[in-house]
């Protein structure tokens, strides 16, 4: 039976592209927001959800991690990284050389990734955030006579019949986004992946009452075990100023000795530790997902 997977819609978002690479045979269900995607898994409407977690230029997608910590309890089952190429597009009715829009629409991260282009080529033009880059393209398609434009990917331009006026307008060449797959089910990633790669374990750590050197003690539990940490990030507990939890990514799968030993040491220090997932990591190369 084909699994159902929720993602941040509408069609042709970068999240949709990531789903197509990692789950080409799944039934796809576009959602309006990241929380909607995660809720769909929790409520049993779909089997899995794929949501963005981090961009190379703009950093973490905070709503994803905050929602997983505070609102739903869903284990991370996989991660995929895809290249991000942003393009400036308009309705064909407006596709003439000296066209200047009154408004540019896109996702907040996409706008941030294209600051140089907006400042230089569209100086003085207003922009407005929407829920996704594809939603921006869809808005332009639905308003053919409006002087508006969108920043989105090439697939969105094709899906919604828009004309790309400027390609690759993002500020930096090496622009990538990481997405995570969450599910209560085991996932078989075989059949469309190649090469040996890395796995990752993500922990959520809440420190006890604040005192000097506490974070150093936490990091020492990983250091002397030679556990390589690829990310350390703090987020507010939402229980008052100064109360934080930490998200730590360890570059190895959950084993029977090293990571459990580190967790036991942290708990002995008074920390609260949760394993958010231990999972394989993939990257898209030439349109194919590789591990």
N, C-alpha and C positions, 0 to 999 in steps of 0.2 A: 504494500500500500504506500502511495506517495505521501511523504510528510508535508505538512503545511508550515510555512515560515512567514513570520511578520517582519516588516521592515518599514523604515521611514519613507513614506511616499510623497507625492504620487509616483507614477511610472517615470523611470529615467533619472532618478536621483543617483548620487554616487553610491548610496547604500544599496539601491537596486542593482547597480553594476557589480558590487561585491557579492551579492546574493547569487547573481547569475554565474559568477566565476566559481564560487565554492559549492553551490547547490543547483546545478543546471537543470535538474529533473524534478525539483520540488515545486509544489504549488505555492505561488507567491501571493501574499496578502498585504497591500500597501496600507499604512496607517498614517494618521494625521500628525502624530507626535511620537517621540521616543517613549514617553510613559505609556502611550496607547499600545505600542509594540510589546513592551514588557508585560503590561496588564493582560494582553491577549494570551501569553504563555501561562501566566499565573491562573487565569480563569479557564484554561483548557480549550480555548478557541483555536489555537494553533499548537504545533509541536515545539517549534523553536522561534527565536527572534534574533535578528542580526542588527546591531546598533553601533553607531560610531563611538569611539572611546578616546581617540587622541589624534590630533593633526600636527604634522611636523612644524608648521609655522605658528599655529595659534594655541598649541598645547592641548590640555585635556578638555574633553567634552563633559563638563561637570554634572550636567543633568543626568547623564547615564550612570555614573558611579554613585551619585547621591541617591538616585531612585533605587538602585540595587541595595544600598545600605539601609535606607530609611523606610522604603515602601514595600518592596517585594524581596523575597528570598529565592533567587534563582542562580544556580551554579553556572560559572563560565565554562563552556565546553570547547571553545576554539577561538583563534584570532587570525584575521587576515589583513594584510596591508596592501593597499592599491595606490598607484600613482594618481595624482589629482591634476587635471588640466582644466583651467577655467577659461571660458570664452565669452566675449561680448556679443550679444545677439539681439536682433530686432524682428518685428513682423515684416514679411516681404513687402507690405504696403509702404513701409518706412525705410526700405533699404536703398537709400541714395547717399552719395559720398559725404555731403555736408550735413547729414541729419544730426541734430542735437536733441536728446530726449529731455523732457521735463522731470523725469524720475527714472531711476535705475532700481530694479528689484533683485534681491537675492537673499540667501541665508546670511546671517551675521558673520559666520566664519569666512564665507566666500568674499564678502565685502572687505573684510580685514586682510585677506590674502592678496587683494588687488589694489592696495592703497596707492601705489605709485601710478598705476594706469588711471585711476579715478582722479588723482590730483593733477596729473599732467594733461591727459586727453579729455577729461570731463570736468575740469575745474569749474566749481560753482554749481554743478548739477546735484540735485538732492538725491538721496538714496533711501530706500525703505526696506526693512527686514521682513522676510516671510519665512514660513516654516522649513522650506528646503529650496535648493537651487531649481529643482524641477517644478515646484510650485510657482516660482518666478517665471519660468518659461511658459507654463500653462496660462498664467495671468496675461502675459503679452499676447499669446495666441488668441485668447478670448476677447481681447480689446484691440482689434486691428486698426482702428482709426486713432487710438490714443498715442501721444508722443512719449512712449515708455520703452524701456529696454530691460534686458535681463542678463545676469551673469550666471552661466550654467555650463554643463558639459556638452560634448558633441552629440551624445545620444539624446539628450533633452531637445536639442535643436532639431534633430531628425524626427523625434516622437511628436513634437508640437509644430512642426512645419515652419521653423524660424530660420532666418538668414544670419550667419555668423559674419560680423563685420571685422572683428579683431580676434585673432586666436592667441592662446597661451598668454593671457594678460596677468597671470599671477606674478607676484614680485620676485619669487625665487624659483629656480628650475627644479630643485629637489623637493617637491611638494608631495607628501604622501599622507594618507589617513589610515589609521588602524581601526578595525571593527572587531567586535567580539560577538560570538554566538552564545546565547544563553538558552538553557533547556533543562527540564527535569528528566529527559530521556538520554540514554547513551546515543552517540552519533557515530556512524560509520563514515569516515572521511576517505575511504579507499575508493579507487576507481577513476578519480580525476585529479590525482596529485602525483608529483614525482620528486625524487631526490630525498636524501635524508636531511633533516633539519632539527630545529630546537623545539623544546617544550618549555613551558613556563608555569609557575605556581604563583597565584596571587593571594596575599594575606591582607586582612583588615585588622589593624592593631589599635586598641584603645589603651592609652597610658593611664596608670593610676594617678593619684594626686601629684601635682607638679613639684619637682624638686631638681636641684642642680645636677647635671650630668645624666639625666634620665634617658634622653635619646641616645647618648653615647653607649649606655649599657645595652639598650635595645640593639643597636647596630653591631655591638661586639658579639652578640649571640650568633650573628651570621658571619662576621669577619673571621673568627678563629676556626670556624668550620669550613672556610674558603667557599662560602656560598655567594655567588656573584649576583648582585642586585642591579637590575636594569632600570628600576624606577622607585623613587621614594617621594610620596606626595602627601601633604596634609590637607584635610578638609574639615570644616566645622561640624561639630556634633549636633548643632542646632539646639543646644541646651543652655547656652549662655556664652558670653564673650570669653575667649581663652580656652574653650573646651574643644579639642580637636581629636580626630582619629587619623591614622596613617594607612595609606595603601602602599604595599611593598610588592614588587614583582621580583621573583627569584628565577634565574635562568636555568631551571631544571625541573623535571617532573617530580611530583611528590613521591619520595622514596620511603623506606621503612626505618631509616636511621637519622640522617642529617637534618632534614626539615622537621620531623617530629621532635628531635632533640632540641632544636632551636625554639620550637613552640613551647616545649616543656620549660625551658629556661626562662622564656618571656613570662609565662604564667607564674613561675616562681617569683618573678619580680613584681607581680601584681597586675600584669597586663591582661587584657581580654583579647583573645586572638580567635579569628574566624578564617577558615580556608574558603576563599571565594571561588576557587577552581584550580584545577591542574589540567593543562590542555596543550595540544599541538599548535604551532604558529606557522602560518603560511604567508607567502608573498606572491603577488601577481607579476609574472614576467612574460611579456609578449602575449598577453591575454590569457595565460594559463596559470592556475594556482599551483605553486610549488611549495613543498615543505622543506 
